[in-house]
């Protein structure tokens, strides 16, 4: 009986600590990525494979220097699913 109470307590502690970790990760992402805004291309712009496109990102200045090192390009099919 004591063993199962210990296991239940450890499981509850592990669950609680993972939810706290997720919240702190969300806060860190918001603190770093907050203020970034993609101004071009807009949602109506179409870029074909192999075509050059200019991507413009603005930011609200804060304590973090931001460098964009990669961009995910995808299309959205008629079934509303992204295709990379």
N, C-alpha and C positions, 0 to 999 in steps of 0.2 A: 504494500500500500504506500509506504514512504517513497519507494522508487517511482511510482507513477505520479505522485505529487511533484517530485523533483523534475521529472521529465516534462510534465505539463507546465511547470513554472519556467523551465529553460526554454520551452517552445514559445511561451507567451513573451518572454524576454527577447528572444530572437526575432519574433514577429514585430514587436514594438521597435526594436533597434533598426530593423530594415525600413520601417515606415519613416522613422526619424531621418535616416540616411537619405531616403528618396526626397523628403522635403528639403533637406539641406542641399541636395544636388539640384533640385528645381530652383531654389533660391540662388545658387551659384550661377546657373545658366542664365537666369533672368538678369542678374547683376552684370554679367559679362556681355550678353547679347542684347540687353535692353537698349533701345535707342537706335538700333540698326533698321534701316528702311530701304528696300529695293525700289528705286524709282523708275528704272527702265531695265528690261522690257516690261510692258504692262501685260495684263492677263489676256488681252486681245491680240498681242503681237505673235506672229507665227515665224519660227526660224526653222529652216529645213536642214537636214543633216548635211554637214560639210560647209554650211554657210557661216560666215563670221558674224558674230553678234556682239554688241557693246552692252555691258551690264554696269549699271550705275547704282552705287549704294551710298546712302548718306547716313550719318550717325550723329547722335547727340554726344558731345564730348563729356567724358567722365574719367574715372581713375584708370581705366584700362585702355591700352593701345590695342587696336584691333587690326589684324591683317587677314584678309581673305585669301586662302591658299588653294581653294578648289570650289567648283560649282557642280552641283548635280543637275544634269539636263535630262528631261523626260518629256514624253508626250502623254496625253490623256486620251484613251480610246473611247469609243462610243459607249462602252460599258462603264465609264467613269473610273477606270483603273489606270494607274500610271504605268507606262511602259518605258523602261530605261534603254 
